Structures are given as C-alpha cells and as structure tokens.
C-alpha cells in the first residue's frame, strides 16, 4: 500500500522554520492502528491524515501525535489546509475542515491560513506555582502573579506566565515532572509565555512542552496560542475585539509567527489563530502489507 505524503512547515513561509507536520493523502482505507504507527514513524509533533468528509466540509482530518489521536490541533490544521489547496490546484477564500471537535472554518488571505477554534473553556488547577517553578527549574520570583489555568480551544493547555524573555530562555524543563503534573490535572501539556506588552511586535513569545504526547517541546503550537488568546482576552485585555502577533520556536532554532485574535459574540469568545505554511518535502509512503 502506497500513499502520497507531504511535510509542511506551518507558521512559517520559509522552509526549515515553524513547526513541521506530515500530511498523508487519501487515508480513508487506513486503519486507526496504522495511522498511529505512521505518526510514530514520522516522529513529528503531529501527523495529519486527509479523508473524505462525512458531512458539509471540504475534507476530514485525523490528527495523531506519536502516541495518540487528538480531536484537534493547530499547526496540522494549517498544514492540512495548505496541502488540500495544493491538491485542488487553487486557493479559495474559505475552507471547512471536519475533525474531532467538529467543523473548523478556515479563512485564507494574504498567504495566511486562519482557523476559528472551539469556544474557550477554563479550569483552575490545584497545583501551586512553586511546583510549576520547580518543574521548569526557575526561581519562583521569575513567574508572574497572573493566574495559571487550564484553557482549551480544542486542546487543554496549562498556561503559565513568566517575567520576560530571559526567563523563557533560562528555563530547563523537567519533562518527567511536567508529564506527571499535566497527567494529574488533565492537561495536554504546559505552555509558558512572556508578554512584552501591547505596543511590542511581536507581543508574545511562547514555549510549549507536551512530553505525555511524545513531544518534548513543540516548536510552534496553534492550539496553545488559541488558549493563550482566550486567557489574554479574559485576564489582560477585556475588550470586545483584539489580537496579537506571537513568536515561538526561537529557542529551538525554528522561529515561527502566529497571528491570534478574539471577538466577543453572543455565543462567547470567538478565537482565531493563523499562520503561513510551506512545503519542504514531497514523497510516497510505502506501507507494504502493514496491518
């Protein structure tokens, strides 16, 4: 059995930056177990499989980390949209992706793929900040006094704010401890960030750790940025509409840029996350008689 496969760098318009995702085409006949084994073989943060939609969508996406399937993730959504447009030979203004959280609208404009994520959900966590400081090997005074919460716009992330970019660079993650903490509170992983303030460009820098998903550090995390946009709109910028430009992957040599925004509607916060994408590898996945 052979399948076409691309590797796409999401959140960058230049190759070898941003976050790489593998995209496998025509995956309707692949069993779930084979998909998981392919994702483990690719050993990227996520591998996404494109299938025929079951309803009113342009395509269906199944997204896998090296260890399990996710209902949604940000950078493979951008990679899937970019791959789908290339397959169609055209770039429409709008797409709809079907995935585990339902239908995800995607707007395409100016080289950016901008997705609307799920309605935010917030949970306080019973983990003292001192424990989190120890998990990233920083003194407690390098963490801010802002609330640390689990926020989900499709994937639950534990968010933690640090004082400045130097703290982000200086942290040393204890991956085993992060995995235990996140497993105990139902978070996919830990996203730490520093806020330069509303006048800075980019305003924010992030780092994301998800060892329980088989991802020591995620270069650029779309769902983590969606969670952070919801957090900022709730705790820092309670305006009706806002947004920010963020950078991530700097400490890994894979700098990517994320455009995040929010709008208050009658149904609650509407969160959007967007970025560029570029293809860096085209090939054929030869599965032989794998079963």
C-alpha positions as CSV (number, residue, x, y, z in Angstrom):
1,X,0.0,0.0,0.0
2,X,1.4,3.4,-1.0
3,X,0.2,6.9,-0.1
4,X,1.4,10.3,-1.1
5,X,2.8,12.3,1.7
6,X,4.0,15.9,2.3
7,X,6.0,17.5,5.0
8,X,4.8,21.1,5.6
9,X,6.3,23.7,7.9
10,X,3.4,25.6,9.5
11,X,3.6,29.1,10.9
12,X,6.4,30.0,8.5
13,X,6.6,31.0,4.9
14,X,10.2,29.9,4.8
15,X,11.3,26.2,4.9
16,X,13.0,24.7,7.9
17,X,11.3,27.1,10.3
18,X,8.0,26.9,12.1
19,X,6.5,23.6,13.0
20,X,6.7,20.6,10.6
21,X,3.7,18.3,10.1
22,X,3.3,15.3,7.9
23,X,0.2,15.2,5.7
24,X,-1.0,11.8,4.3
25,X,-3.5,11.9,1.4
26,X,-6.4,9.5,0.6
27,X,-6.3,7.9,4.0
28,X,-9.8,6.5,4.1
29,X,-8.7,2.9,3.9
30,X,-6.0,3.2,6.6
31,X,-6.9,1.6,9.9
32,X,-6.5,3.7,13.0
33,X,-3.7,1.5,14.2
34,X,-1.7,2.0,11.0
35,X,-2.3,5.8,11.3
36,X,-0.8,5.8,14.8
37,X,2.2,3.7,13.7
38,X,2.8,6.1,10.8
39,X,2.7,9.1,13.2
40,X,5.2,7.3,15.4
41,X,7.4,6.7,12.4
42,X,7.3,10.3,11.3
43,X,8.1,11.3,14.9
44,X,6.8,14.9,14.5
45,X,4.6,16.7,16.9
46,X,1.6,15.7,14.7
47,X,0.8,13.8,11.5
48,X,-2.5,14.5,9.8
49,X,-4.4,12.2,7.5
50,X,-6.8,13.5,4.9
51,X,-10.1,11.7,4.3
52,X,-13.4,12.3,2.5
53,X,-15.7,14.4,4.7
54,X,-18.8,12.8,6.3
55,X,-20.8,16.0,6.1
56,X,-20.7,19.6,5.0
57,X,-16.9,20.1,4.9
58,X,-14.1,20.2,2.3
59,X,-12.2,17.4,3.8
60,X,-11.9,15.4,7.1
61,X,-8.7,15.4,9.1
62,X,-7.5,12.9,11.6
63,X,-4.6,14.1,13.7
64,X,-2.1,12.0,15.6
65,X,0.8,12.7,17.9
66,X,3.4,10.0,18.2
67,X,1.4,8.4,21.0
68,X,-2.4,9.1,20.4
69,X,-5.1,10.7,18.3
70,X,-6.1,14.3,19.0
71,X,-9.5,15.8,18.3
72,X,-7.9,19.0,17.1
73,X,-4.5,20.7,16.8
74,X,-3.5,24.0,15.3
75,X,-0.4,23.5,13.1
76,X,-1.6,20.3,11.4
77,X,-4.8,22.2,10.6
78,X,-2.8,24.8,8.8
79,X,-0.7,22.1,7.1
80,X,-3.8,20.2,6.0
81,X,-5.4,23.3,4.5
82,X,-2.2,24.1,2.6
83,X,-2.0,20.6,1.3
84,X,-5.6,20.5,0.3
85,X,-5.3,23.7,-1.6
86,X,-2.2,22.4,-3.4
87,X,-4.1,19.2,-4.3
88,X,-7.0,21.2,-5.7
89,X,-4.7,23.5,-7.7
90,X,-6.4,26.6,-6.4
91,X,-6.7,28.6,-3.2
92,X,-10.2,29.5,-2.2
93,X,-11.0,32.2,0.3
94,X,-12.6,29.8,2.7
95,X,-12.4,26.1,3.7
96,X,-14.1,23.9,6.3
97,X,-12.2,21.1,8.0
98,X,-14.0,18.3,9.7
99,X,-12.2,16.9,12.7
100,X,-12.7,15.5,16.2
101,X,-14.1,18.8,17.6
102,X,-16.5,19.2,14.7
103,X,-16.3,21.7,11.8
104,X,-13.4,24.2,11.8
105,X,-13.7,27.2,9.5
106,X,-10.5,28.4,7.8
107,X,-10.1,31.7,6.1
108,X,-7.3,32.1,3.5
109,X,-6.0,35.6,2.8
110,X,-2.6,37.2,2.2
111,X,-0.8,33.9,2.5
112,X,-2.2,33.2,5.9
113,X,-4.5,30.3,6.9
114,X,-6.7,31.5,9.8
115,X,-8.8,29.0,11.7
116,X,-11.6,29.6,14.1
117,X,-11.0,27.4,17.2
118,X,-13.5,25.9,19.6
119,X,-15.3,28.1,22.2
120,X,-12.8,28.5,25.1
121,X,-13.1,26.5,28.3
122,X,-11.3,27.5,31.6
123,X,-10.3,25.5,34.6
124,X,-8.4,26.5,37.7
125,X,-5.8,24.0,38.8
126,X,-4.8,22.8,42.3
127,X,-1.1,22.9,41.5
128,X,0.9,25.6,43.4
129,X,3.1,27.9,41.3
130,X,6.0,26.8,43.4
131,X,5.6,23.2,42.0
132,X,5.5,24.6,38.4
133,X,8.6,26.7,39.0
134,X,10.4,23.6,40.2
135,X,9.2,21.7,37.1
136,X,10.8,24.3,34.8
137,X,13.8,24.8,37.1
138,X,13.3,28.5,37.7
139,X,13.1,30.5,40.9
140,X,9.5,31.3,41.9
141,X,10.1,35.1,41.6
142,X,10.6,34.6,37.8
143,X,6.9,33.7,37.5
144,X,4.3,36.5,37.4
145,X,1.4,36.8,39.8
146,X,-1.2,36.2,37.0
147,X,-3.5,33.2,37.3
148,X,-2.2,29.9,35.9
149,X,-5.1,28.0,34.4
150,X,-6.0,25.2,32.0
151,X,-7.6,26.7,28.9
152,X,-8.9,24.8,25.9
153,X,-9.9,25.9,22.5
154,X,-9.8,22.3,21.3
155,X,-6.8,21.0,23.4
156,X,-6.4,21.7,27.1
157,X,-3.2,23.5,27.9
158,X,-1.8,24.6,31.3
159,X,-0.8,28.2,30.9
160,X,1.9,29.9,32.9
161,X,3.3,33.4,32.6
162,X,7.0,34.3,33.2
163,X,8.8,37.6,33.7
164,X,10.5,38.4,30.4
165,X,12.2,36.7,27.5
166,X,15.3,35.8,29.6
167,X,13.2,33.6,31.9
168,X,11.9,31.7,28.8
169,X,15.4,31.1,27.6
170,X,16.7,30.2,31.1
171,X,14.1,27.6,32.0
172,X,15.2,23.9,32.0
173,X,12.1,21.7,31.7
174,X,11.9,18.6,33.9
175,X,9.9,16.6,31.4
176,X,9.1,13.8,33.7
177,X,7.7,16.2,36.3
178,X,5.8,18.2,33.7
179,X,4.2,15.0,32.4
180,X,3.1,13.9,35.8
181,X,1.6,17.3,36.7
182,X,-0.2,17.6,33.4
183,X,-1.5,14.0,33.5
184,X,-2.8,14.6,37.0
185,X,-4.9,17.6,36.1
186,X,-6.0,16.6,32.6
187,X,-3.8,18.9,30.5
188,X,-2.1,18.0,27.3
189,X,1.0,19.9,28.3
190,X,2.5,23.1,29.6
191,X,2.7,26.4,27.7
192,X,4.8,29.1,29.2
193,X,4.9,32.6,27.8
194,X,6.3,36.1,28.3
195,X,4.3,39.3,27.4
196,X,6.2,42.3,26.1
197,X,3.1,44.5,26.3
198,X,0.6,45.8,23.8
199,X,3.0,48.1,22.0
200,X,5.5,45.4,21.1
201,X,5.8,43.4,17.8
202,X,5.7,40.5,18.3
203,X,3.9,41.0,21.6
204,X,4.4,37.5,23.0
205,X,6.9,34.6,23.0
206,X,5.9,31.1,24.0
207,X,7.4,27.7,24.6
208,X,5.2,24.5,24.8
209,X,6.1,21.2,26.4
210,X,4.0,18.0,25.9
211,X,6.0,15.0,27.0
212,X,2.9,13.0,27.7
213,X,2.1,13.3,24.0
214,X,5.5,12.2,22.9
215,X,6.5,15.8,22.2
216,X,9.3,17.1,24.4
217,X,9.0,20.7,23.1
218,X,6.5,21.7,20.3
219,X,8.2,24.2,18.0
220,X,5.0,26.3,17.4
221,X,1.7,25.4,18.9
222,X,-1.5,26.7,17.3
223,X,-3.9,25.3,19.9
224,X,-1.6,26.7,22.7
225,X,-1.8,30.1,21.1
226,X,-5.6,29.8,20.9
227,X,-5.8,29.0,24.6
228,X,-3.5,32.0,25.3
229,X,-5.6,34.4,23.2
230,X,-8.6,33.4,25.3
231,X,-6.6,33.9,28.5
232,X,-5.4,37.3,27.5
233,X,-8.9,38.4,26.4
234,X,-10.2,37.3,29.8
235,X,-7.5,38.5,32.2
236,X,-5.5,41.3,30.4
237,X,-7.4,42.8,27.5
238,X,-11.2,42.6,28.2
239,X,-12.0,44.5,25.0
240,X,-14.7,43.4,22.5
241,X,-12.1,42.6,19.8
242,X,-8.4,42.2,19.9
243,X,-5.4,40.2,18.9
244,X,-1.6,39.8,19.0
245,X,1.4,38.6,17.0
246,X,3.4,35.9,18.8
247,X,6.7,34.1,18.1
248,X,7.5,30.6,19.1
249,X,10.3,28.1,18.4
250,X,13.0,30.7,18.9
251,X,14.9,28.6,21.5
252,X,14.8,25.6,19.1
253,X,16.1,27.5,16.0
254,X,12.6,27.1,14.4
255,X,11.1,30.6,14.8
256,X,7.5,30.8,13.6
257,X,4.9,33.5,13.8
258,X,1.3,33.2,15.0
259,X,-1.5,35.7,14.4
260,X,-4.1,35.3,17.1
261,X,-7.3,37.2,17.7
262,X,-10.5,37.2,19.6
263,X,-14.0,38.7,19.3
264,X,-16.8,38.7,21.9
265,X,-20.0,37.5,20.4
266,X,-23.4,36.5,21.8
267,X,-22.1,32.9,22.0
268,X,-18.9,33.8,23.9
269,X,-15.3,34.4,22.8
270,X,-14.5,33.6,19.2
271,X,-10.9,32.7,18.9
272,X,-8.9,32.7,15.7
273,X,-5.3,31.6,15.0
274,X,-3.5,31.9,11.7
275,X,-0.1,31.5,10.1
276,X,1.7,30.8,6.8
277,X,2.8,27.4,5.5
278,X,5.3,26.0,3.0
279,X,6.0,22.5,1.6
280,X,9.5,21.2,2.3
281,X,9.2,17.5,1.3
282,X,7.1,15.5,-1.2
283,X,7.2,11.8,-1.3
284,X,5.4,8.4,-1.1
285,X,4.7,6.5,2.0
286,X,5.3,2.7,1.3
287,X,3.4,0.7,3.9
288,X,3.9,-2.7,2.2
289,X,1.4,-5.1,3.7
290,X,1.4,-3.4,7.1
291,X,-1.7,-4.3,9.1
